[in-house]
């Protein structure tokens, strides 16, 4: 016995309960008592009034008799009205029951067809369910649940055309511009196998795609999830298009695998978002995306270029332990909360040019294998680059550090450029290693600058640098030329011991 001969029974049991909705209740005893009471009251009031009028008639006796007859007639007429209403009510319920029975029979037949071994019969069942959903708005969610169950359980090796038809039905009716829009629909496609799945510009409530496999391209561009979107552990074998998608609820992509390009350009994430431990094998595009809440990318792997140009992070941006294998672009990105890049690895060029860090910027123990570009970046809170490793060049020219900037024990294997940078408070470069040249020309240190035990293997340029609260070079080593021409000093200037070779 195939699983298709087993599963539909479960659909039918739950589906019948949803579609039946319960029979109309029969005539209650209290309704009969109330109706009788109304008849008695009406007859009594009418008779009392007529008897009162009969007392002033020329023949009171005959008038009273007529009054009683008339009162009883009014009571009988009221009883007739109630009888007519009861007959109408009974007829309405009979018709309602007939409609419900017909609907259940149609549903049962369509669901039975989905269990057929004949693909054409299964297609007929799908289209029959679609017609039922179009004509019965209350039943749409339950019918969509059956279609989703079909996609979850269908045999991917023999059910291709039926699967595509089921996918088209969902896409056609979840598009506000489609033939008949089905509003407030949830999709549960957990662990489903989907082929060239397309919900572009569609609108749905909750979308559950955890563990699903998307063969071919997956298109969600311009779609809106008014509820939660769950893609945790999903596998995308082709390109995944989420550009301009709106996630009103939480968006969960943790441990998902993107084999092709992952395109999230200009997507909007309204609540907490997770891409933790996600694998991006090809290019990942998040340019102009907006994260209104916390965004978690911790432990993710970017095998291709990672593009976050002009991306805004209103909450905390978690990139701790992330591996960027190729280029990583955060040009003009806005970090409103904390930017957490601790223990991350940038295998290609890392570009943060013009980025703004409104919260703490944490790059401690981060490795920049091909250089880090932070020119014109602004750091409003603490900038932590302690023990960071810049294997290539590091560029912080014209960067603005409003709070403390920490580069203690950082290593710069290439040239370190801090020309025209502004340090608003203390700047710590203690025990830092500058293997290439170090350029701090025209840099402004408003707070104390500490270079104690730093190593300058190449030339060190501090021409025109302003040290407003003193500078500490105690124990520093200058193996190349040290240029302080035009530098200005206010406060202590500590060189002890002095081991430089060339000084100007």
C-alpha positions in Angstrom: 0.0 0.0 0.0 1.5 3.3 -1.0 1.6 6.3 1.4 -0.9 8.1 -0.8 -3.5 5.4 0.1 -2.8 6.1 3.8 -2.4 9.9 4.2 -5.7 11.2 2.7 -7.7 9.6 5.4 -6.1 12.0 7.9 -6.9 15.0 5.7 -10.5 13.9 5.3 -11.0 13.5 9.1 -9.7 17.0 9.9 -11.1 18.5 6.7 -14.7 17.3 7.4 -14.6 18.8 10.9 -13.4 22.1 9.5 -15.9 22.2 6.6 -18.9 20.9 8.5 -18.6 23.7 11.1 -21.4 22.0 13.2 -25.1 21.5 12.4 -27.6 24.3 13.3 -29.1 23.6 16.7 -32.7 22.4 16.8 -35.7 24.3 18.2 -35.0 24.9 21.9 -37.7 24.5 24.6 -37.1 28.0 25.9 -37.8 29.4 22.4 -41.2 27.7 22.4 -42.0 29.0 26.0 -41.0 32.5 25.0 -43.2 32.4 21.9 -46.2 31.1 23.9 -45.6 33.9 26.5 -45.6 36.5 23.8 -48.9 35.2 22.3 -50.5 35.2 25.8 -49.3 38.7 26.6 -50.5 40.1 23.2 -53.9 38.5 23.5 -54.3 39.6 27.1 -53.3 43.2 26.4 -55.6 43.4 23.3 -58.6 41.8 25.1 -58.1 44.1 28.2 -58.1 47.2 26.0 -61.1 46.1 24.0 -63.1 45.2 27.2 -62.3 48.6 28.5 -63.7 50.2 25.4 -66.8 47.9 25.5 -67.8 49.2 28.9 -68.8 52.6 27.3 -70.8 51.0 24.5 -74.7 51.1 24.2 -74.9 47.3 24.7 -72.0 46.5 27.1 -72.7 42.8 27.1 -72.6 42.3 23.4 -69.6 44.6 23.1 -67.7 42.5 25.7 -68.4 39.3 23.7 -67.0 40.9 20.6 -64.0 42.2 22.5 -63.2 38.7 23.7 -63.6 37.3 20.2 -61.3 40.0 18.7 -58.7 39.5 21.4 -58.6 35.8 20.8 -58.3 36.5 17.0 -55.3 38.7 17.7 -53.7 35.9 19.7 -54.4 33.4 17.0 -52.9 35.8 14.4 -49.8 36.3 16.5 -49.5 32.5 16.8 -49.7 32.3 13.0 -46.9 34.8 12.6 -44.6 32.7 14.9 -45.6 29.6 13.0 -44.6 31.3 9.7 -41.3 32.4 11.2 -40.6 28.9 12.4 -41.3 27.5 9.0 -39.0 29.9 7.4 -36.3 29.1 10.0 -36.7 25.4 9.4 -36.5 25.9 5.6 -33.3 28.0 6.0 -31.7 25.3 8.1 -32.7 22.6 5.7 -31.1 24.5 2.8 -28.0 25.3 5.0 -27.6 21.7 5.9 -27.9 20.7 2.2 -25.2 23.2 1.2 -22.9 22.0 4.0 -23.5 18.4 3.0 -22.8 19.2 -0.6 -19.6 21.1 0.3 -18.4 18.2 2.5 -19.1 15.8 -0.3 -17.2 17.9 -2.8 -14.3 18.3 -0.5 -14.2 14.6 0.3 -14.2 13.7 -3.4 -11.4 16.2 -4.2 -9.3 15.0 -1.3 -9.8 11.4 -2.4 -8.6 12.3 -5.8 -5.3 13.6 -4.3 -4.7 10.1 -3.1 -4.9 8.6 -6.6 -1.9 7.0 -8.3 -3.0 8.7 -11.5 -1.4 12.2 -11.9 -4.4 13.5 -14.0 -6.8 12.5 -11.2 -4.6 14.3 -8.6 -4.6 17.4 -10.8 -8.4 17.3 -11.0 -8.5 17.1 -7.2 -6.3 20.1 -6.8 -8.4 22.2 -9.1 -11.6 21.1 -7.4 -10.2 22.2 -4.1 -9.2 25.5 -5.7 -12.8 26.1 -6.8 -14.1 25.2 -3.4 -11.7 27.7 -1.8 -12.7 30.5 -4.2 -16.4 30.0 -3.5 -16.1 29.5 0.3 -14.0 32.1 1.9 -14.3 30.5 5.4 -12.8 27.3 4.2 -9.8 28.7 2.4 -7.3 28.2 5.1 -8.3 24.5 5.7 -8.1 23.9 1.9 -4.7 25.6 1.7 -3.6 23.3 4.5 -4.5 20.3 2.4 -2.6 21.7 -0.6 0.5 22.3 1.6 0.2 18.8 3.0 0.2 17.5 -0.5 3.4 19.4 -1.2 5.0 18.2 2.0 4.2 14.5 1.3 4.3 14.2 -2.5 6.9 11.9 -4.0 9.4 14.3 -5.7 10.5 11.6 -8.2 7.0 11.1 -9.8 4.9 14.1 -8.8 6.5 17.0 -10.7 3.5 18.3 -12.7 1.1 18.0 -9.8 3.6 19.8 -7.5 4.0 22.7 -9.9 0.2 23.0 -10.2 -0.1 23.1 -6.4 2.6 25.8 -6.3 0.8 27.8 -9.0 -2.5 27.7 -7.1 -0.9 29.2 -4.0 1.0 31.8 -6.0 -2.1 32.8 -8.0 -4.3 33.4 -5.0 -1.7 34.9 -2.7 -1.0 37.8 -5.1 -3.1 40.9 -4.4 -3.1 41.4 -8.2 -4.2 37.8 -8.9 -7.6 36.5 -10.0 -9.0 36.0 -6.5 -6.8 37.1 -3.6 -6.9 35.0 -0.5 -6.1 37.2 2.4 -4.5 36.2 5.8 -3.3 32.8 4.7 -0.7 30.7 6.5 1.6 28.4 4.6 3.1 25.4 6.3 5.7 23.9 3.9 8.0 22.5 6.5 10.4 20.0 4.9 8.6 20.3 1.6 10.4 19.8 -1.7 9.7 22.8 -3.9 10.7 23.4 -7.6 11.2 26.8 -9.1 9.0 28.2 -6.2 7.6 31.6 -6.9 5.8 33.8 -4.4 7.1 37.1 -5.9 4.9 40.1 -4.9 2.6 37.8 -2.9 1.2 38.5 0.5 0.7 36.0 3.2 0.6 35.8 7.0 2.9 33.2 8.5 5.2 31.2 6.2 6.8 28.0 7.5 9.6 26.7 5.3 11.9 25.3 7.9 13.9 22.4 6.4 12.4 22.9 2.9 14.4 22.2 -0.2 14.1 24.7 -3.0 15.3 23.2 -6.3 15.9 25.7 -8.9 15.4 29.4 -8.2 13.2 30.5 -5.3 11.5 33.9 -5.9 10.1 35.9 -3.0 11.0 39.3 -4.3 8.5 42.0 -3.3 6.5 39.5 -1.1 5.1 40.5 2.3 5.0 38.3 5.4 2.5 40.0 7.8 3.4 37.3 10.4 6.5 35.3 11.0 8.7 33.8 8.3 10.6 30.6 9.1 13.3 29.3 6.8 15.6 27.8 9.4 17.6 24.8 7.9 16.1 25.4 4.4 18.3 24.6 1.4 18.3 26.8 -1.7 19.9 25.0 -4.6 19.5 27.9 -7.1 19.3 31.6 -6.7 17.2 32.9 -3.8 15.5 36.2 -4.6 14.2 38.1 -1.5 14.8 41.6 -2.9 12.3 44.2 -1.5 10.6 41.6 0.6 8.9 42.9 3.7 9.1 40.8 6.9 6.6 42.3 9.4 7.2 39.5 12.0 10.3 37.7 12.9 12.4 36.3 10.1 14.4 33.1 10.8 17.0 31.8 8.4 19.3 30.2 10.9 21.4 27.3 9.5 19.9 27.7 6.0 22.1 26.9 3.0 22.2 29.2 0.0 24.0 27.4 -2.9 23.3 30.1 -5.4 23.1 33.8 -5.0 21.1 35.1 -2.0 19.5 38.4 -2.9 18.0 40.5 0.0 18.6 43.9 -1.5 16.2 46.6 -0.1 14.4 44.0 2.0 12.7 45.2 5.2 13.0 43.3 8.5 10.7 44.8 11.1 11.5 42.5 14.0 14.3 40.3 15.2 16.1 38.5 12.3 18.4 35.5 12.4 20.9 34.3 9.9 23.0 32.6 12.5 25.1 29.7 11.2 23.8 30.3 7.7 25.9 29.3 4.7 26.1 31.5 1.7 28.1 29.6 -0.9 27.8 32.4 -3.6 27.2 36.1 -3.5 25.0 37.5 -0.7 23.3 40.8 -1.5 21.9 42.8 1.4 22.5 46.3 0.0 19.9 48.9 1.1 18.3 46.4 3.4 16.8 47.7 6.6 16.9 45.8 9.9 14.6 47.5 12.4 15.4 45.2 15.2 18.4 42.9 16.2 20.0 41.1 13.3 22.0 38.0 14.1 24.5 36.6 11.6 26.8 34.9 14.2 28.7 31.9 12.9 27.5 32.4 9.3 29.8 31.6 6.4 30.0 33.8 3.3 31.7 31.8 0.6 31.1 34.6 -2.1 31.1 38.4 -1.9 29.0 39.8 1.0 27.4 43.1 0.1 25.8 45.3 2.8 26.2 48.7 1.1 23.8 51.3 2.6 22.3 48.7 4.9 20.8 50.0 8.2 20.9 48.1 11.5 18.6 49.8 14.0 19.2 47.1 16.6 22.3 45.2 17.4 24.2 43.7 14.4 25.7 40.4 15.4 28.5 39.2 13.2 30.6 37.5 15.8 32.5 34.5 14.5 31.5 35.1 10.9 33.7 33.9 8.1 33.9 36.2 5.1 35.8 34.2 2.5 35.6 36.8 -0.3 35.0 40.5 -0.3 32.8 42.1 2.4 31.3 45.5 1.6 29.7 47.6 4.3 30.2 50.9 2.6 27.9 53.6 4.1 26.2 51.1 6.3 24.5 52.4 9.4 24.9 50.7 12.7 22.5 52.2 15.3 23.0 49.6 17.9 26.1 47.6 18.7 28.2 46.3 15.8 29.6 42.9 17.0 32.4 41.5 14.7 34.4 39.9 17.4 36.4 36.9 16.3 35.3 37.3 12.7 37.5 36.6 9.7 37.6 38.7 6.5 39.4 36.6 3.9 39.0 39.2 1.2 38.9 43.0 1.2 36.7 44.5 4.0 35.2 47.8 3.2 33.5 50.0 5.8 34.1 53.3 4.1 31.7 55.9 5.3 30.0 53.6 7.7 28.5 55.0 10.9 28.7 53.3 14.2 26.2 54.9 16.7 26.8 52.1 19.3 29.9 50.2 20.3 31.9 48.8 17.4 33.5 45.5 18.5 36.2 44.1 16.3 38.4 42.5 18.9 40.4 39.5 17.7 39.0 40.1 14.2 41.2 39.1 11.3 41.5 41.2 8.1 43.4 39.0 5.7 43.3 41.5 2.8 43.1 44.8 4.6 40.3 46.8 6.2 39.1 50.1 4.8 37.4 52.4 7.3 38.1 55.8 5.8 35.5 58.5 6.6 33.8 56.1 9.1 32.4 57.6 12.3 32.4 55.9 15.7 30.1 57.6 18.2 30.8 55.1 21.0 33.6 52.9 21.9 35.6 51.4 19.0 37.3 48.2 20.0 40.0 46.8 17.7 42.1 45.2 20.4 44.2 42.2 19.2 42.7 42.6 15.7 45.0 41.4 12.9 45.3 43.5 9.7 47.3 41.2 7.3 46.9 43.7 4.5 46.7 47.5 4.7 44.4 49.2 7.2 42.9 52.6 6.2 41.3 54.8 8.8 41.9 58.1 7.1 39.5 60.9 8.0 37.7 58.5 10.4 36.1 60.1 13.4 36.3 58.5 16.9 34.1 60.3 19.4 34.6 57.9 22.3 37.6 55.7 23.3 39.3 53.9 20.4 41.2 50.8 21.4 43.8 49.2 19.1 46.0 47.6 21.9 47.9 44.6 20.7 46.5 45.0 17.2 48.9 43.9 14.4 49.3 45.8 11.1 51.3 43.8 8.6 50.7 46.3 5.8 50.6 50.0 5.9 48.4 51.5 8.6 46.9 54.9 7.5 45.2 57.1 10.1 45.9 60.4 8.3 43.5 63.3 9.2 41.6 61.1 11.6 40.1 62.6 14.7 40.2 60.9 18.1 37.8 62.7 20.4 38.8 60.9 23.6 41.6 58.5 24.5 43.2 56.4 21.9 45.0 53.2 22.9 47.7 51.6 20.6 49.7 50.0 23.4 51.7 47.0 22.3 50.4 47.4 18.8 52.7 46.2 16.0 53.1 48.2 12.8 55.1 45.9 10.4 54.6 48.3 7.5 54.5 52.0 7.5 52.3 53.9 10.0 50.8 57.2 8.9 49.2 59.5 11.5 49.9 62.8 9.6 47.5 65.6 10.7 45.7 63.3 13.0 44.0 65.0 16.0 44.2 63.3 19.4 41.9 65.3 21.7 42.3 62.8 24.5 45.4 61.0 25.7 47.2 58.9 23.0 49.0 55.8 24.2 51.6 54.0 22.1 53.4 52.3 25.0 55.5 49.3 23.9 54.2 49.7 20.3 56.5 48.4 17.6 57.1 50.5 14.4 59.0 48.3 12.0 58.6 50.7 9.1 58.5 54.5 8.9 56.2 56.2 11.4 54.7 59.5 10.3 53.2 62.0 12.8 53.7 65.2 10.8 51.3 67.9 11.8 49.7 65.6 14.4 48.0 67.3 17.4 48.4 65.7 20.8 46.0 67.8 23.0 46.4 65.8 26.2 49.8 64.3 25.8 51.1 61.1 24.3 52.8 58.1 25.7 55.5 56.3 23.7 57.1 54.6 26.7 58.9 51.4 25.6 57.9 52.0 21.9 60.3 50.7 19.2 61.0 52.7 16.0 63.0 50.6 13.6 62.3 53.0 10.7 62.2 56.7 10.3 60.0 58.6 12.9 58.7 61.9 11.5 57.1 64.4 14.0 57.6 67.5 11.9 55.0 70.1 12.7 53.4 68.0 15.4 52.0 69.9 18.4 51.9 68.7 22.0 49.9 69.7 25.0 50.6 67.7 28.1 53.1 64.9 28.9 55.3 63.5 26.2 56.9 60.2 27.4 59.7 58.5 25.5 61.4 56.1 27.9 63.3 54.3 26.8 64.0 55.7 23.3 65.1 53.1 20.8 64.4 54.8 17.5 66.9 54.9 14.7 65.9 57.9 12.7 64.1 60.9 14.0 63.1 64.2 12.5 
